[in-house]
């Protein structure tokens, strides 16, 4: 797998795109193939060591992402291989894959082909007064 790795939390310019071993999920974990990830203000603060959560170094930033379950560890029964999910894990979203605890904030995504249309109902509009939804 590949990931943006933060080894020195002094800002985004210090992130490096590296090839890393693909992790295997341990008991109670899942491996996600990441298909999309967000970039939020807290993510920028984390890579500058200015956020209240300071993950141990090195780490892969990216707190929110969506993808497909590739493998499940022992004891995981509510998530299945091939299932489309979104995850709020705090870190790990800045790569092509991530292992995370199966108890993390998971949301099963159904009908991914029409997800772009459905997301407008989940994400608040920020266009201010007079903003309209398209599509």
The first five atom37 places (N, CA, C, CB, O) and aatype in JSON, in Angstrom:
{
  "aatype": [20, 20, 20, 20, 20, 20, 20, 20, 20, 20, 20, 20, 20, 20, 20, 20, 20, 20, 20, 20, 20, 20, 20, 20, 20, 20, 20, 20, 20, 20, 20, 20, 20, 20, 20, 20, 20, 20, 20, 20, 20, 20, 20, 20, 20, 20, 20, 20, 20, 20, 20, 20, 20, 20, 20, 20, 20, 20, 20, 20, 20, 20, 20, 20, 20, 20, 20, 20, 20, 20, 20, 20, 20, 20, 20, 20, 20, 20, 20, 20, 20, 20, 20, 20, 20, 20, 20, 20, 20, 20, 20, 20, 20, 20, 20, 20, 20, 20, 20, 20, 20, 20, 20, 20, 20, 20, 20, 20, 20, 20, 20, 20, 20, 20, 20, 20, 20, 20, 20, 20, 20, 20, 20, 20, 20, 20, 20, 20, 20, 20, 20, 20, 20, 20, 20],
  "atom_mask": [
    [1, 1, 1, 1, 1],
    [1, 1, 1, 1, 1],
    [1, 1, 1, 1, 1],
    [1, 1, 1, 1, 1],
    [1, 1, 1, 1, 1],
    [1, 1, 1, 1, 1],
    [1, 1, 1, 1, 1],
    [1, 1, 1, 1, 1],
    [1, 1, 1, 1, 1],
    [1, 1, 1, 1, 1],
    [1, 1, 1, 1, 1],
    [1, 1, 1, 1, 1],
    [1, 1, 1, 1, 1],
    [1, 1, 1, 1, 1],
    [1, 1, 1, 1, 1],
    [1, 1, 1, 1, 1],
    [1, 1, 1, 1, 1],
    [1, 1, 1, 1, 1],
    [1, 1, 1, 1, 1],
    [1, 1, 1, 1, 1],
    [1, 1, 1, 1, 1],
    [1, 1, 1, 1, 1],
    [1, 1, 1, 1, 1],
    [1, 1, 1, 1, 1],
    [1, 1, 1, 1, 1],
    [1, 1, 1, 1, 1],
    [1, 1, 1, 1, 1],
    [1, 1, 1, 1, 1],
    [1, 1, 1, 1, 1],
    [1, 1, 1, 1, 1],
    [1, 1, 1, 1, 1],
    [1, 1, 1, 1, 1],
    [1, 1, 1, 1, 1],
    [1, 1, 1, 1, 1],
    [1, 1, 1, 1, 1],
    [1, 1, 1, 1, 1],
    [1, 1, 1, 1, 1],
    [1, 1, 1, 1, 1],
    [1, 1, 1, 1, 1],
    [1, 1, 1, 1, 1],
    [1, 1, 1, 1, 1],
    [1, 1, 1, 1, 1],
    [1, 1, 1, 1, 1],
    [1, 1, 1, 1, 1],
    [1, 1, 1, 1, 1],
    [1, 1, 1, 1, 1],
    [1, 1, 1, 1, 1],
    [1, 1, 1, 1, 1],
    [1, 1, 1, 1, 1],
    [1, 1, 1, 1, 1],
    [1, 1, 1, 1, 1],
    [1, 1, 1, 1, 1],
    [1, 1, 1, 1, 1],
    [1, 1, 1, 1, 1],
    [1, 1, 1, 1, 1],
    [1, 1, 1, 1, 1],
    [1, 1, 1, 1, 1],
    [1, 1, 1, 1, 1],
    [1, 1, 1, 1, 1],
    [1, 1, 1, 1, 1],
    [1, 1, 1, 1, 1],
    [1, 1, 1, 1, 1],
    [1, 1, 1, 1, 1],
    [1, 1, 1, 1, 1],
    [1, 1, 1, 1, 1],
    [1, 1, 1, 1, 1],
    [1, 1, 1, 1, 1],
    [1, 1, 1, 1, 1],
    [1, 1, 1, 1, 1],
    [1, 1, 1, 1, 1],
    [1, 1, 1, 1, 1],
    [1, 1, 1, 1, 1],
    [1, 1, 1, 1, 1],
    [1, 1, 1, 1, 1],
    [1, 1, 1, 1, 1],
    [1, 1, 1, 1, 1],
    [1, 1, 1, 1, 1],
    [1, 1, 1, 1, 1],
    [1, 1, 1, 1, 1],
    [1, 1, 1, 1, 1],
    [1, 1, 1, 1, 1],
    [1, 1, 1, 1, 1],
    [1, 1, 1, 1, 1],
    [1, 1, 1, 1, 1],
    [1, 1, 1, 1, 1],
    [1, 1, 1, 1, 1],
    [1, 1, 1, 1, 1],
    [1, 1, 1, 1, 1],
    [1, 1, 1, 1, 1],
    [1, 1, 1, 1, 1],
    [1, 1, 1, 1, 1],
    [1, 1, 1, 1, 1],
    [1, 1, 1, 1, 1],
    [1, 1, 1, 1, 1],
    [1, 1, 1, 1, 1],
    [1, 1, 1, 1, 1],
    [1, 1, 1, 1, 1],
    [1, 1, 1, 1, 1],
    [1, 1, 1, 1, 1],
    [1, 1, 1, 1, 1],
    [1, 1, 1, 1, 1],
    [1, 1, 1, 1, 1],
    [1, 1, 1, 1, 1],
    [1, 1, 1, 1, 1],
    [1, 1, 1, 1, 1],
    [1, 1, 1, 1, 1],
    [1, 1, 1, 1, 1],
    [1, 1, 1, 1, 1],
    [1, 1, 1, 1, 1],
    [1, 1, 1, 1, 1],
    [1, 1, 1, 1, 1],
    [1, 1, 1, 1, 1],
    [1, 1, 1, 1, 1],
    [1, 1, 1, 1, 1],
    [1, 1, 1, 1, 1],
    [1, 1, 1, 1, 1],
    [1, 1, 1, 1, 1],
    [1, 1, 1, 1, 1],
    [1, 1, 1, 1, 1],
    [1, 1, 1, 1, 1],
    [1, 1, 1, 1, 1],
    [1, 1, 1, 1, 1],
    [1, 1, 1, 1, 1],
    [1, 1, 1, 1, 1],
    [1, 1, 1, 1, 1],
    [1, 1, 1, 1, 1],
    [1, 1, 1, 1, 1],
    [1, 1, 1, 1, 1],
    [1, 1, 1, 1, 1],
    [1, 1, 1, 1, 1],
    [1, 1, 1, 1, 1],
    [1, 1, 1, 1, 1],
    [1, 1, 1, 1, 1],
    [1, 1, 1, 1, 1],
    [1, 1, 1, 1, 1]
  ],
  "atom_positions": [
    [[0.84, -1.18, 0.0], [0.0, 0.0, 0.0], [0.89, 1.24, 0.0], [-0.96, 0.0, 1.21], [2.08, 1.17, 0.27]],
    [[0.28, 2.37, -0.31], [0.97, 3.65, -0.27], [0.22, 4.58, 0.67], [1.08, 4.27, -1.7], [-0.99, 4.47, 0.84]],
    [[0.95, 5.5, 1.28], [0.3, 6.42, 2.21], [1.15, 7.68, 2.39], [0.06, 5.74, 3.58], [2.37, 7.65, 2.22]],
    [[0.48, 8.77, 2.73], [1.16, 9.98, 3.18], [1.58, 9.74, 4.62], [0.24, 11.27, 3.04], [0.72, 9.55, 5.49]],
    [[2.84, 9.74, 4.87], [3.36, 9.43, 6.2], [3.85, 10.7, 6.88], [4.48, 8.39, 6.11], [4.61, 11.48, 6.31]],
    [[3.41, 10.88, 8.12], [3.87, 12.01, 8.93], [4.89, 11.47, 9.94], [2.66, 12.72, 9.67], [4.54, 10.78, 10.9]],
    [[6.15, 11.79, 9.69], [7.22, 11.37, 10.59], [7.74, 12.53, 11.43], [8.36, 10.77, 9.79], [8.39, 12.33, 12.46]],
    [[7.44, 13.75, 10.98], [7.87, 14.96, 11.65], [6.71, 15.96, 11.56], [9.21, 15.55, 11.01], [6.52, 16.57, 10.51]],
    [[5.94, 16.15, 12.62], [4.71, 16.96, 12.54], [4.97, 18.46, 12.52], [3.81, 16.63, 13.69], [4.68, 19.17, 13.48]],
    [[5.51, 18.92, 11.4], [5.77, 20.36, 11.24], [4.93, 20.97, 10.12], [7.25, 20.59, 10.97], [5.12, 22.14, 9.78]],
    [[4.02, 20.19, 9.54], [3.15, 20.7, 8.49], [3.07, 19.77, 7.3], [3.63, 22.04, 8.04], [3.75, 18.75, 7.24]],
    [[2.21, 20.14, 6.36], [1.95, 19.28, 5.2], [3.18, 19.11, 4.31], [0.8, 19.83, 4.39], [3.31, 18.09, 3.63]],
    [[4.06, 20.08, 4.29], [5.25, 19.97, 3.44], [6.19, 18.85, 3.9], [6.0, 21.29, 3.42], [7.03, 18.4, 3.12]],
    [[6.06, 18.42, 5.12], [6.92, 17.34, 5.65], [6.33, 15.95, 5.4], [7.14, 17.54, 7.14], [7.0, 14.96, 5.66]],
    [[5.08, 15.86, 4.9], [4.5, 14.56, 4.6], [5.21, 13.93, 3.41], [2.99, 14.69, 4.31], [5.58, 14.62, 2.46]],
    [[5.41, 12.63, 3.47], [6.03, 11.92, 2.36], [5.14, 10.77, 1.91], [7.42, 11.4, 2.76], [4.55, 10.07, 2.73]],
    [[5.05, 10.58, 0.58], [4.27, 9.51, -0.03], [5.17, 8.28, -0.07], [3.73, 9.89, -1.47], [6.17, 8.27, -0.79]],
    [[4.82, 7.26, 0.71], [5.7, 6.1, 0.85], [4.95, 4.81, 0.59], [6.32, 6.07, 2.23], [3.74, 4.71, 0.78]],
    [[5.73, 3.83, 0.16], [5.19, 2.48, 0.06], [5.4, 1.81, 1.4], [5.88, 1.67, -1.1], [6.5, 1.81, 1.95]],
    [[4.33, 1.24, 1.93], [4.36, 0.59, 3.23], [3.81, -0.83, 3.09], [3.54, 1.39, 4.28], [3.06, -1.1, 2.16]],
    [[4.18, -1.73, 3.98], [3.58, -3.07, 3.93], [2.07, -2.99, 4.16], [4.24, -4.0, 4.98], [1.61, -2.23, 5.0]],
    [[1.33, -3.78, 3.4], [-0.12, -3.83, 3.62], [-0.36, -4.54, 4.95], [-0.86, -4.55, 2.44], [0.04, -5.69, 5.11]],
    [[-1.02, -3.87, 5.89], [-1.23, -4.5, 7.19], [-2.31, -5.58, 7.14], [-1.61, -3.44, 8.22], [-3.2, -5.54, 6.3]],
    [[-2.21, -6.53, 8.04], [-3.25, -7.54, 8.22], [-4.04, -7.18, 9.46], [-2.64, -8.98, 8.33], [-3.46, -6.78, 10.47]],
    [[-5.37, -7.32, 9.39], [-6.15, -6.97, 10.58], [-5.93, -7.97, 11.71], [-7.63, -6.92, 10.23], [-5.91, -9.18, 11.5]],
    [[-5.76, -7.43, 12.89], [-5.66, -8.26, 14.1], [-7.08, -8.57, 14.57], [-4.84, -7.53, 15.23], [-8.05, -8.12, 13.97]],
    [[-7.2, -9.32, 15.64], [-8.51, -9.62, 16.21], [-9.23, -8.32, 16.53], [-8.38, -10.5, 17.49], [-8.65, -7.42, 17.15]],
    [[-10.48, -8.2, 16.1], [-11.27, -7.01, 16.36], [-11.02, -5.86, 15.41], [-11.02, -6.55, 17.74], [-11.55, -4.77, 15.62]],
    [[-10.22, -6.08, 14.35], [-9.92, -5.03, 13.39], [-10.42, -5.41, 11.99], [-8.41, -4.76, 13.36], [-10.75, -6.56, 11.72]],
    [[-10.46, -4.4, 11.12], [-10.76, -4.63, 9.7], [-9.73, -3.89, 8.85], [-12.22, -4.16, 9.35], [-9.16, -2.88, 9.27]],
    [[-9.5, -4.41, 7.64], [-8.65, -3.75, 6.66], [-9.56, -3.13, 5.62], [-7.62, -4.74, 6.0], [-10.4, -3.81, 5.03]],
    [[-9.39, -1.83, 5.39], [-10.2, -1.09, 4.44], [-9.34, -0.67, 3.26], [-10.85, 0.15, 5.11], [-8.26, -0.12, 3.45]],
    [[-9.81, -0.93, 2.05], [-9.2, -0.34, 0.86], [-9.86, 1.02, 0.69], [-9.39, -1.26, -0.43], [-11.06, 1.1, 0.44]],
    [[-9.09, 2.07, 0.82], [-9.64, 3.43, 0.83], [-9.91, 3.88, -0.6], [-8.68, 4.41, 1.53], [-9.04, 3.82, -1.46]],
    [[-11.13, 4.33, -0.83], [-11.55, 4.82, -2.15], [-11.7, 6.34, -2.17], [-12.87, 4.17, -2.56], [-11.55, 6.96, -3.22]],
    [[-11.98, 6.95, -1.01], [-12.15, 8.4, -0.93], [-11.84, 8.83, 0.51], [-13.61, 8.85, -1.34], [-12.1, 8.1, 1.46]],
    [[-11.27, 10.02, 0.63], [-10.95, 10.55, 1.96], [-11.17, 12.05, 1.95], [-9.48, 10.22, 2.36], [-11.06, 12.72, 0.92]],
    [[-11.5, 12.57, 3.12], [-11.69, 14.01, 3.25], [-10.4, 14.64, 3.77], [-12.89, 14.33, 4.2], [-9.51, 13.95, 4.27]],
    [[-10.33, 15.94, 3.65], [-9.26, 16.71, 4.27], [-9.92, 17.84, 5.02], [-8.22, 17.24, 3.2], [-10.58, 18.7, 4.42]],
    [[-9.76, 17.85, 6.32], [-10.42, 18.82, 7.18], [-9.38, 19.64, 7.95], [-11.38, 18.12, 8.15], [-8.21, 19.27, 8.02]],
    [[-9.84, 20.74, 8.51], [-8.96, 21.6, 9.29], [-8.25, 20.82, 10.41], [-9.75, 22.76, 9.88], [-7.05, 21.02, 10.61]],
    [[-8.94, 19.94, 11.16], [-8.23, 19.17, 12.19], [-7.09, 18.33, 11.62], [-9.21, 18.28, 12.92], [-6.07, 18.14, 12.28]],
    [[-7.26, 17.81, 10.4], [-6.18, 17.03, 9.79], [-4.94, 17.9, 9.59], [-6.63, 16.44, 8.44], [-3.82, 17.45, 9.8]],
    [[-5.15, 19.14, 9.18], [-4.02, 20.07, 9.01], [-3.37, 20.38, 10.36], [-4.49, 21.38, 8.34], [-2.15, 20.49, 10.45]],
    [[-4.17, 20.53, 11.4], [-3.62, 20.79, 12.73], [-2.84, 19.59, 13.25], [-4.75, 21.15, 13.71], [-1.78, 19.75, 13.88]],
    [[-3.35, 18.38, 13.0], [-2.69, 17.17, 13.49], [-1.28, 17.05, 12.92], [-3.51, 15.92, 13.14], [-0.35, 16.71, 13.65]],
    [[-1.1, 17.33, 11.62], [0.23, 17.19, 11.02], [1.17, 18.33, 11.41], [0.11, 17.12, 9.5], [2.35, 18.33, 11.04]],
    [[0.64, 19.31, 12.15], [1.47, 20.39, 12.7], [1.66, 20.23, 14.21], [0.85, 21.75, 12.4], [2.27, 21.08, 14.86]],
    [[1.13, 19.13, 14.77], [1.19, 18.87, 16.21], [0.47, 19.95, 17.02], [2.64, 18.76, 16.67], [0.87, 20.26, 18.15]],
    [[-0.61, 20.52, 16.44], [-1.35, 21.59, 17.1], [-2.76, 21.17, 17.49], [-1.42, 22.8, 16.19], [-3.53, 21.99, 17.99]],
    [[-3.11, 19.92, 17.29], [-4.45, 19.43, 17.62], [-4.4, 18.75, 18.98], [-4.98, 18.45, 16.53], [-3.34, 18.3, 19.41]],
    [[-5.55, 18.66, 19.66], [-5.54, 18.04, 20.99], [-5.16, 16.57, 20.95], [-6.91, 18.18, 21.64], [-4.55, 16.06, 21.89]],
    [[-5.5, 15.87, 19.86], [-5.07, 14.48, 19.7], [-3.72, 14.49, 18.99], [-6.14, 13.64, 18.9], [-3.58, 15.07, 17.91]],
    [[-2.74, 13.87, 19.6], [-1.39, 13.82, 19.02], [-1.0, 12.35, 18.86], [-0.35, 14.59, 19.91], [-0.49, 11.74, 19.8]],
    [[-1.24, 11.79, 17.67], [-0.93, 10.37, 17.48], [0.56, 10.11, 17.56], [-1.47, 9.89, 16.14], [1.37, 10.99, 17.25]],
    [[0.94, 8.91, 17.97], [2.37, 8.59, 18.02], [2.95, 8.57, 16.6], [2.59, 7.22, 18.71], [2.28, 8.19, 15.64]],
    [[4.21, 8.98, 16.5], [4.9, 9.01, 15.2], [5.49, 7.65, 14.88], [6.01, 10.09, 15.21], [5.84, 6.9, 15.79]],
    [[5.61, 7.32, 13.61], [4.99, 7.98, 12.47], [3.53, 7.59, 12.37], [5.74, 7.63, 11.16], [3.11, 6.57, 12.93]],
    [[2.73, 8.4, 11.66], [1.32, 8.08, 11.46], [0.87, 8.54, 10.09], [0.46, 8.72, 12.55], [1.52, 9.36, 9.44]],
    [[-0.25, 7.99, 9.66], [-0.88, 8.37, 8.4], [-2.06, 9.26, 8.75], [-1.33, 7.11, 7.56], [-3.01, 8.79, 9.37]],
    [[-2.02, 10.54, 8.37], [-3.15, 11.43, 8.68], [-4.37, 11.09, 7.85], [-2.75, 12.88, 8.46], [-4.31, 10.29, 6.91]],
    [[-5.48, 11.72, 8.2], [-6.74, 11.52, 7.48], [-7.77, 10.87, 8.38], [-6.52, 10.65, 6.22], [-7.75, 9.66, 8.59]],
    [[-8.67, 11.68, 8.92], [-9.58, 11.18, 9.95], [-10.88, 10.58, 9.41], [-9.91, 12.28, 10.88], [-11.53, 9.81, 10.11]],
    [[-11.25, 10.92, 8.19], [-12.52, 10.44, 7.64], [-12.27, 9.87, 6.25], [-13.58, 11.58, 7.58], [-11.61, 10.49, 5.42]],
    [[-12.81, 8.69, 6.01], [-12.62, 8.09, 4.7], [-13.69, 7.04, 4.42], [-11.23, 7.46, 4.59], [-14.42, 6.61, 5.32]],
    [[-13.76, 6.64, 3.16], [-14.71, 5.62, 2.74], [-13.99, 4.62, 1.86], [-15.92, 6.25, 1.98], [-13.02, 4.96, 1.19]],
    [[-14.47, 3.4, 1.89], [-13.84, 2.37, 1.08], [-14.56, 1.05, 1.17], [-12.41, 2.19, 1.48], [-15.75, 0.99, 1.47]],
    [[-13.81, 0.0, 0.91], [-14.37, -1.35, 0.85], [-13.61, -2.23, 1.83], [-14.29, -1.94, -0.6], [-12.38, -2.2, 1.87]],
    [[-14.33, -3.01, 2.62], [-13.71, -3.95, 3.55], [-12.99, -5.02, 2.75], [-14.78, -4.58, 4.51], [-13.59, -5.7, 1.92]],
    [[-11.68, -5.17, 2.99], [-10.86, -6.16, 2.29], [-10.63, -7.41, 3.13], [-9.53, -5.55, 1.91], [-10.49, -8.51, 2.59]],
    [[-10.58, -7.25, 4.45], [-10.34, -8.39, 5.34], [-10.86, -8.03, 6.73], [-8.82, -8.76, 5.4], [-10.9, -6.86, 7.11]],
    [[-11.27, -9.04, 7.47], [-11.74, -8.83, 8.85], [-10.92, -9.72, 9.77], [-13.27, -9.14, 8.98], [-10.57, -10.85, 9.43]],
    [[-10.63, -9.19, 10.95], [-9.92, -9.96, 11.96], [-10.88, -10.85, 12.73], [-9.18, -9.05, 12.91], [-12.1, -10.75, 12.59]],
    [[-10.31, -11.73, 13.54], [-11.12, -12.63, 14.37], [-12.07, -11.83, 15.24], [-10.22, -13.51, 15.24], [-11.72, -10.78, 15.77]],
    [[-13.27, -12.35, 15.38], [-14.27, -11.74, 16.25], [-15.1, -10.64, 15.61], [-13.59, -11.19, 17.43], [-16.0, -10.12, 16.26]],
    [[-14.82, -10.28, 14.38], [-15.6, -9.24, 13.7], [-16.72, -9.91, 12.93], [-14.7, -8.38, 12.75], [-16.47, -10.7, 12.02]],
    [[-17.96, -9.59, 13.29], [-19.1, -10.22, 12.61], [-20.06, -9.21, 11.97], [-19.87, -11.08, 13.59], [-20.87, -9.59, 11.13]],
    [[-19.98, -7.94, 12.36], [-20.93, -6.96, 11.82], [-20.45, -6.29, 10.54], [-21.21, -5.9, 12.85], [-21.21, -5.55, 9.92]],
    [[-19.21, -6.54, 10.14], [-18.68, -6.04, 8.87], [-18.2, -7.22, 8.05], [-17.52, -5.01, 9.1], [-17.64, -8.18, 8.59]],
    [[-18.41, -7.16, 6.74], [-18.1, -8.27, 5.86], [-17.17, -7.83, 4.74], [-19.38, -8.87, 5.28], [-17.21, -6.67, 4.32]],
    [[-16.35, -8.73, 4.25], [-15.49, -8.46, 3.09], [-16.38, -8.04, 1.92], [-14.63, -9.71, 2.72], [-17.4, -8.67, 1.65]],
    [[-15.98, -6.97, 1.24], [-16.74, -6.45, 0.11], [-17.75, -5.38, 0.48], [-17.45, -7.57, -0.56], [-18.31, -4.73, -0.4]],
    [[-17.98, -5.19, 1.76], [-18.95, -4.19, 2.22], [-18.37, -2.79, 2.04], [-19.35, -4.44, 3.7], [-17.21, -2.56, 2.37]],
    [[-19.17, -1.88, 1.54], [-18.78, -0.48, 1.39], [-19.06, 0.24, 2.69], [-19.53, 0.21, 0.2], [-20.17, 0.16, 3.23]],
    [[-18.05, 0.95, 3.21], [-18.18, 1.6, 4.52], [-17.57, 2.99, 4.49], [-17.52, 0.75, 5.6], [-16.74, 3.31, 3.64]],
    [[-17.98, 3.79, 5.44], [-17.33, 5.06, 5.74], [-16.85, 4.98, 7.18], [-18.3, 6.29, 5.52], [-17.5, 4.35, 8.02]],
    [[-15.73, 5.6, 7.47], [-15.11, 5.44, 8.78], [-14.62, 6.77, 9.32], [-13.95, 4.46, 8.71], [-14.12, 7.61, 8.57]],
    [[-14.77, 6.96, 10.61], [-14.26, 8.13, 11.33], [-13.27, 7.61, 12.38], [-15.44, 8.97, 12.01], [-13.65, 7.35, 13.52]],
    [[-12.02, 7.47, 11.98], [-11.06, 6.81, 12.87], [-10.03, 7.74, 13.5], [-10.35, 5.75, 12.12], [-9.32, 7.32, 14.42]],
    [[-9.94, 8.97, 13.04], [-8.95, 9.89, 13.61], [-7.68, 9.97, 12.8], [-8.61, 9.48, 15.0], [-7.14, 11.07, 12.62]],
    [[-7.18, 8.84, 12.3], [-6.01, 8.79, 11.43], [-6.18, 7.64, 10.45], [-4.69, 8.64, 12.25], [-7.11, 6.84, 10.59]],
    [[-5.29, 7.56, 9.47], [-5.27, 6.42, 8.56], [-5.86, 6.65, 7.19], [-5.98, 5.32, 9.17], [-5.65, 5.84, 6.29]],
    [[-6.6, 7.74, 7.0], [-7.29, 7.96, 5.74], [-6.43, 8.45, 4.6], [-8.36, 8.91, 5.94], [-6.89, 8.5, 3.46]],
    [[-5.18, 8.81, 4.87], [-4.32, 9.36, 3.84], [-3.51, 8.32, 3.1], [-3.4, 10.35, 4.44], [-2.39, 8.6, 2.65]],
    [[-4.05, 7.14, 2.96], [-3.35, 6.08, 2.25], [-4.3, 5.28, 1.39], [-2.65, 5.17, 3.23], [-5.47, 5.62, 1.25]],
    [[-3.78, 4.22, 0.82], [-4.61, 3.36, -0.03], [-5.31, 2.27, 0.78], [-3.77, 2.72, -1.12], [-6.19, 1.58, 0.27]],
    [[-4.91, 2.12, 2.04], [-5.54, 1.13, 2.92], [-5.25, 1.45, 4.36], [-5.06, -0.28, 2.59], [-4.33, 2.19, 4.69]],
    [[-6.07, 0.88, 5.23], [-5.89, 1.13, 6.66], [-6.54, 0.01, 7.47], [-6.49, 2.5, 7.06], [-7.61, -0.47, 7.12]],
    [[-5.89, -0.39, 8.56], [-6.53, -1.28, 9.51], [-7.0, -0.44, 10.68], [-5.57, -2.44, 9.98], [-6.27, 0.43, 11.18]],
    [[-8.22, -0.7, 11.12], [-8.8, 0.06, 12.22], [-9.66, -0.86, 13.08], [-9.64, 1.25, 11.7], [-10.13, -1.89, 12.6]],
    [[-9.86, -0.5, 14.33], [-10.76, -1.3, 15.18], [-12.16, -1.35, 14.58], [-10.81, -0.72, 16.6], [-12.68, -0.34, 14.1]],
    [[-12.75, -2.51, 14.6], [-14.1, -2.67, 14.04], [-15.13, -1.91, 14.86], [-14.47, -4.15, 13.97], [-16.25, -1.7, 14.39]],
    [[-14.78, -1.49, 16.08], [-15.7, -0.73, 16.92], [-15.68, 0.76, 16.61], [-15.37, -0.95, 18.38], [-16.43, 1.52, 17.21]],
    [[-14.82, 1.19, 15.66], [-14.74, 2.59, 15.26], [-16.07, 3.02, 14.65], [-13.58, 2.82, 14.25], [-16.88, 2.16, 14.3]],
    [[-16.31, 4.32, 14.53], [-17.56, 4.83, 13.97], [-17.77, 4.41, 12.52], [-17.61, 6.33, 14.06], [-17.23, 5.05, 11.62]],
    [[-18.52, 3.36, 12.3], [-18.75, 2.81, 10.96], [-20.13, 3.13, 10.46], [-18.55, 1.31, 10.96], [-21.09, 3.2, 11.22]],
    [[-20.2, 3.32, 9.17], [-21.49, 3.52, 8.51], [-21.48, 2.67, 7.26], [-21.76, 5.02, 8.19], [-20.62, 2.85, 6.39]],
    [[-22.41, 1.77, 7.15], [-22.52, 0.98, 5.94], [-23.12, 1.85, 4.85], [-23.38, -0.3, 6.17], [-24.08, 2.58, 5.09]],
    [[-22.55, 1.78, 3.65], [-23.03, 2.58, 2.54], [-23.73, 1.65, 1.57], [-21.87, 3.36, 1.85], [-23.13, 0.71, 1.05]],
    [[-24.99, 1.92, 1.31], [-25.74, 1.13, 0.34], [-25.94, 1.96, -0.91], [-27.11, 0.66, 0.92], [-26.07, 3.19, -0.83]],
    [[-25.97, 1.32, -2.05], [-26.23, 2.03, -3.29], [-25.11, 2.99, -3.64], [-27.52, 2.77, -3.2], [-25.38, 4.15, -3.96]],
    [[-23.88, 2.54, -3.58], [-22.74, 3.43, -3.81], [-22.76, 4.09, -5.18], [-21.45, 2.67, -3.66], [-22.19, 5.17, -5.34]],
    [[-23.4, 3.49, -6.15], [-23.42, 4.1, -7.48], [-24.16, 5.43, -7.47], [-24.07, 3.16, -8.5], [-23.86, 6.31, -8.28]],
    [[-25.11, 5.58, -6.56], [-25.84, 6.85, -6.48], [-25.43, 7.66, -5.26], [-27.34, 6.59, -6.46], [-26.15, 8.57, -4.85]],
    [[-24.29, 7.33, -4.68], [-23.86, 7.99, -3.45], [-23.7, 9.49, -3.63], [-22.55, 7.39, -2.98], [-24.08, 10.25, -2.74]],
    [[-23.16, 9.93, -4.77], [-22.97, 11.37, -4.96], [-24.28, 12.12, -4.87], [-22.31, 11.63, -6.31], [-24.31, 13.25, -4.39]],
    [[-25.36, 11.51, -5.3], [-26.68, 12.14, -5.21], [-27.19, 12.12, -3.77], [-27.68, 11.44, -6.15], [-27.76, 13.09, -3.29]],
    [[-26.97, 11.0, -3.1], [-27.47, 10.85, -1.74], [-26.72, 11.69, -0.72], [-27.41, 9.41, -1.33], [-27.29, 12.08, 0.3]],
    [[-25.43, 11.99, -0.98], [-24.63, 12.74, -0.01], [-25.17, 14.13, 0.25], [-23.22, 12.84, -0.5], [-24.96, 14.68, 1.33]],
    [[-25.86, 14.72, -0.71], [-26.36, 16.09, -0.49], [-27.34, 16.14, 0.67], [-27.02, 16.62, -1.76], [-27.61, 17.21, 1.22]],
    [[-27.88, 14.99, 1.05], [-28.8, 14.94, 2.19], [-28.04, 14.74, 3.51], [-29.82, 13.82, 2.0], [-28.62, 14.92, 4.59]],
    [[-26.77, 14.37, 3.43], [-25.98, 14.09, 4.63], [-25.04, 15.23, 5.0], [-25.2, 12.83, 4.45], [-24.68, 15.39, 6.17]],
    [[-24.63, 16.01, 4.01], [-23.64, 17.05, 4.22], [-24.34, 18.4, 4.24], [-22.55, 17.01, 3.13], [-25.05, 18.73, 3.28]],
    [[-24.17, 19.2, 5.28], [-24.83, 20.5, 5.31], [-24.28, 21.41, 4.22], [-24.65, 21.16, 6.68], [-23.09, 21.41, 3.93]],
    [[-25.16, 22.18, 3.62], [-24.74, 23.16, 2.62], [-24.02, 24.3, 3.32], [-25.95, 23.7, 1.8], [-24.38, 24.69, 4.43]],
    [[-23.01, 24.82, 2.67], [-22.26, 25.92, 3.27], [-22.26, 27.14, 2.36], [-20.81, 25.49, 3.57], [-21.48, 28.07, 2.56]],
    [[-23.13, 27.16, 1.37], [-23.14, 28.24, 0.42], [-23.82, 29.51, 0.92], [-23.8, 27.79, -0.81], [-23.84, 30.51, 0.21]],
    [[-24.37, 29.48, 2.11], [-25.01, 30.66, 2.67], [-26.41, 30.87, 2.12], [-24.16, 31.89, 2.39], [-26.94, 30.01, 1.41]],
    [[-27.01, 32.0, 2.45], [-28.37, 32.27, 2.0], [-28.47, 32.23, 0.48], [-28.85, 33.62, 2.53], [-27.61, 32.76, -0.22]],
    [[-29.51, 31.59, 0.0], [-29.75, 31.54, -1.43], [-29.04, 30.39, -2.11], [-29.34, 32.81, -2.06], [-29.21, 30.2, -3.32]],
    [[-28.24, 29.61, -1.38], [-27.55, 28.48, -2.0], [-28.59, 27.44, -2.39], [-26.49, 27.87, -1.04], [-29.58, 27.24, -1.69]],
    [[-28.37, 26.79, -3.51], [-29.3, 25.77, -3.97], [-28.57, 24.47, -4.2], [-30.0, 26.21, -5.26], [-27.36, 24.46, -4.46]],
    [[-29.29, 23.37, -4.09], [-28.73, 22.06, -4.4], [-28.79, 21.85, -5.88], [-29.47, 20.93, -3.65], [-29.75, 22.26, -6.53]],
    [[-27.78, 21.21, -6.42], [-27.82, 20.89, -7.84], [-27.98, 19.4, -8.0], [-26.54, 21.38, -8.55], [-27.64, 18.62, -7.12]],
    [[-28.52, 19.0, -9.16], [-28.61, 17.59, -9.5], [-29.66, 16.88, -8.78], [-27.36, 16.92, -9.26], [-29.84, 15.68, -8.98]]
  ]
}
